[in-house]
Amino acid sequence: MEDDSFEKAIAEIAFNHRKIIDDWCKAYLAQLYEEGHDIKPGDFTLNEQRDMVLENGKLGKRYWFSFGVPDLKGE
């Protein structure tokens, strides 16, 4: 029974993580739009740091936007 509880907790954390990132992206893009920037698909890419980072005693990843769409042919 412990395995089920553990797996459920992991699934809930993963679900909430994606929702937090999604909500943040929507708020960021809404701010850019309010500032008069054009928001079009292909204008930007959300980047996620590949490896986890330990900072101030907390484990996490960094996220940022870059302009354009990356060329993934080499990966």
C-alpha positions in Angstrom: 0.0 0.0 0.0 2.9 2.4 0.7 4.0 2.1 -3.0 0.6 3.3 -4.2 0.7 6.3 -1.8 4.2 7.2 -3.0 3.3 6.9 -6.6 0.2 9.0 -6.1 2.3 11.7 -4.3 4.8 11.8 -7.2 2.0 12.1 -9.8 0.4 15.0 -7.9 3.7 16.8 -7.6 4.3 16.3 -11.4 0.8 17.5 -12.2 1.1 20.7 -10.1 4.6 21.4 -11.5 3.3 21.5 -15.0 0.3 23.7 -14.0 2.6 26.2 -12.2 4.8 26.5 -15.3 1.7 26.8 -17.5 0.2 29.5 -15.3 3.5 31.4 -15.2 3.9 31.3 -19.0 0.4 32.6 -19.5 0.9 35.5 -17.1 4.2 36.4 -18.7 2.8 36.3 -22.2 -0.2 38.4 -21.1 2.2 41.0 -19.6 4.2 41.1 -22.9 0.9 41.6 -24.8 -0.2 44.4 -22.5 3.1 46.1 -23.1 2.4 46.1 -26.9 4.5 43.2 -28.0 3.2 40.9 -30.7 2.7 37.3 -29.5 2.9 34.8 -32.3 3.7 31.1 -32.3 7.3 30.6 -33.3 8.4 33.9 -31.9 9.7 32.4 -28.7 10.7 29.1 -26.9 10.4 28.2 -23.3 13.7 26.7 -22.2 14.1 24.3 -19.2 17.4 23.8 -17.6 18.5 20.2 -18.3 19.9 19.3 -14.9 18.6 19.9 -11.4 20.3 22.7 -9.4 20.7 22.9 -5.6 20.4 26.6 -4.6 19.7 27.9 -1.1 19.0 24.4 0.1 16.3 23.9 -2.5 16.4 21.6 -5.5 14.9 22.8 -8.8 15.3 23.9 -12.4 15.5 27.2 -14.1 13.2 28.3 -16.9 13.5 31.2 -19.4 12.3 32.3 -22.8 14.4 32.9 -25.9 13.4 34.4 -29.2 12.8 32.0 -32.1 12.5 28.3 -32.3 15.5 26.1 -31.7 17.0 23.9 -34.4 16.7 20.4 -33.0 18.0 18.5 -36.0 21.4 17.8 -34.3 19.8 16.3 -31.1 
